[in-house]
Amino acid sequence: MVFVTSIIIAIVAFFIWRGAAGKTAQNSVTSRSVARVSALFAGVFAVLALLQCFTQVPAGYVGVVDFFGIVSEKTIPSGINIVNPLANVVKFTIQTQEHKETMQVLSREGLTIGLEISVLYRLNPDSAGRVYKTVAGGDYETIILIPQFRSISRAVTASFQASALYSTERERLGVAIQEELAKTVAPRGVTIEATPLRNVALPTQLTEAIEQKQRADQESQRMEFILTKEKQEADRKRIEAKGIADFQAIVAAGISDQLLRWKGIEATEKLANSQNTKVIIVGAGKDGLPIILDTK
């Protein structure tokens, strides 16, 4: 519309300038003034009409060209582009966006769970024209994404047990929601990047029961550790006692009367050669060993 108006004004100003230029030859001051003004108008609106042949698409956006209801399948990228001045360019962001939801959902057992979840998404650049033609006002977030996100989040959570969501299963829940949502909205030109779980609020009674079970499991594991340690200590003492008994048996088996007499004779010789004062009665002891008397 601006292009057509500018062209009309520029043409009218051009003809006015031509008419005024013919009268300027007769040295008419008024004619010269009209000629200058009309020439200025013609130039300004001609430039304005020329500018309508260019459009600027911001960074992170693509443009969809709509020429009186005929929508181009090919989008125009960010930057300055040459377009039909009579066409309308509709801009769509392809940047990553986030939508947050807080909802009450049911688990497999029918328990109510508070779910805080986000979805990170973006528009596929090649699908912008199709979204513009098939979605009212191009508002794919409100019409396509958000209703599907809510529905799939409830459906997927209903396949999980509430107690499982207290542990690492919540990560599997987020992945399952992302996969199901991506399969649903991808054909409509929406790319799902992630569906991070912000919080999972379980019923208070269930949380307390799970915590009590975990404490009982930890106590059981502690007792098992103590029993295992005591058993290992008992085994160690048993092995040590057996080793001592084996040693004593070996030593006892190697001691004989002849060995004892021989050791007694060796001890007698060493004492006889020592400088200590003593009285030795040879052959008077048990088994013929000497009796040693200290004179001190």
ChimeraX attribute file (.defattr): number of C-alpha atoms within 10 A of each C-alpha:
attribute: neighborCount
match mode: 1-to-1
recipient: residues
	/A:1	11
	/A:2	13
	/A:3	17
	/A:4	13
	/A:5	12
	/A:6	21
	/A:7	19
	/A:8	16
	/A:9	17
	/A:10	24
	/A:11	17
	/A:12	15
	/A:13	23
	/A:14	20
	/A:15	15
	/A:16	17
	/A:17	24
	/A:18	15
	/A:19	15
	/A:20	22
	/A:21	20
	/A:22	14
	/A:23	17
	/A:24	17
	/A:25	10
	/A:26	10
	/A:27	10
	/A:28	13
	/A:29	11
	/A:30	11
	/A:31	18
	/A:32	19
	/A:33	15
	/A:34	19
	/A:35	24
	/A:36	14
	/A:37	15
	/A:38	25
	/A:39	20
	/A:40	16
	/A:41	20
	/A:42	24
	/A:43	16
	/A:44	15
	/A:45	21
	/A:46	20
	/A:47	14
	/A:48	17
	/A:49	21
	/A:50	14
	/A:51	13
	/A:52	19
	/A:53	15
	/A:54	13
	/A:55	19
	/A:56	15
	/A:57	19
	/A:58	15
	/A:59	12
	/A:60	15
	/A:61	18
	/A:62	26
	/A:63	26
	/A:64	26
	/A:65	23
	/A:66	19
	/A:67	14
	/A:68	9
	/A:69	10
	/A:70	10
	/A:71	18
	/A:72	14
	/A:73	15
	/A:74	16
	/A:75	20
	/A:76	23
	/A:77	18
	/A:78	16
	/A:79	14
	/A:80	12
	/A:81	13
	/A:82	12
	/A:83	15
	/A:84	14
	/A:85	19
	/A:86	15
	/A:87	18
	/A:88	18
	/A:89	21
	/A:90	17
	/A:91	22
	/A:92	23
	/A:93	18
	/A:94	18
	/A:95	13
	/A:96	13
	/A:97	14
	/A:98	12
	/A:99	14
	/A:100	15
	/A:101	15
	/A:102	14
	/A:103	13
	/A:104	12
	/A:105	18
	/A:106	20
	/A:107	21
	/A:108	13
	/A:109	12
	/A:110	11
	/A:111	15
	/A:112	16
	/A:113	19
	/A:114	15
	/A:115	21
	/A:116	16
	/A:117	20
	/A:118	18
	/A:119	23
	/A:120	16
	/A:121	21
	/A:122	18
	/A:123	24
	/A:124	19
	/A:125	22
	/A:126	14
	/A:127	18
	/A:128	25
	/A:129	23
	/A:130	17
	/A:131	21
	/A:132	20
	/A:133	16
	/A:134	11
	/A:135	15
	/A:136	11
	/A:137	10
	/A:138	18
	/A:139	13
	/A:140	19
	/A:141	17
	/A:142	12
	/A:143	13
	/A:144	15
	/A:145	21
	/A:146	16
	/A:147	11
	/A:148	17
	/A:149	23
	/A:150	17
	/A:151	11
	/A:152	19
	/A:153	23
	/A:154	18
	/A:155	15
	/A:156	18
	/A:157	22
	/A:158	19
	/A:159	13
	/A:160	18
	/A:161	16
	/A:162	26
	/A:163	16
	/A:164	13
	/A:165	19
	/A:166	16
	/A:167	9
	/A:168	9
	/A:169	15
	/A:170	19
	/A:171	12
	/A:172	12
	/A:173	20
	/A:174	21
	/A:175	16
	/A:176	17
	/A:177	23
	/A:178	22
	/A:179	15
	/A:180	16
	/A:181	24
	/A:182	19
	/A:183	13
	/A:184	17
	/A:185	17
	/A:186	14
	/A:187	10
	/A:188	19
	/A:189	18
	/A:190	25
	/A:191	19
	/A:192	23
	/A:193	16
	/A:194	18
	/A:195	24
	/A:196	19
	/A:197	19
	/A:198	13
	/A:199	12
	/A:200	16
	/A:201	15
	/A:202	19
	/A:203	14
	/A:204	9
	/A:205	9
	/A:206	14
	/A:207	15
	/A:208	12
	/A:209	12
	/A:210	15
	/A:211	13
	/A:212	12
	/A:213	12
	/A:214	12
	/A:215	12
	/A:216	12
	/A:217	12
	/A:218	12
	/A:219	12
	/A:220	12
	/A:221	12
	/A:222	12
	/A:223	12
	/A:224	12
	/A:225	12
	/A:226	12
	/A:227	12
	/A:228	12
	/A:229	12
	/A:230	12
	/A:231	12
	/A:232	12
	/A:233	12
	/A:234	12
	/A:235	12
	/A:236	12
	/A:237	12
	/A:238	12
	/A:239	12
	/A:240	12
	/A:241	12
	/A:242	12
	/A:243	12
	/A:244	12
	/A:245	12
	/A:246	12
	/A:247	12
	/A:248	12
	/A:249	11
	/A:250	11
	/A:251	10
	/A:252	10
	/A:253	9
	/A:254	9
	/A:255	10
	/A:256	10
	/A:257	9
	/A:258	9
	/A:259	11
	/A:260	13
	/A:261	14
	/A:262	13
	/A:263	13
	/A:264	15
	/A:265	16
	/A:266	12
	/A:267	13
	/A:268	18
	/A:269	11
	/A:270	10
	/A:271	15
	/A:272	15
	/A:273	9
	/A:274	10
	/A:275	7
	/A:276	11
	/A:277	12
	/A:278	14
	/A:279	13
	/A:280	15
	/A:281	12
	/A:282	13
	/A:283	11
	/A:284	12
	/A:285	11
	/A:286	8
	/A:287	10
	/A:288	12
	/A:289	18
	/A:290	18
	/A:291	14
	/A:292	16
	/A:293	11
	/A:294	9
	/A:295	8
	/A:296	6
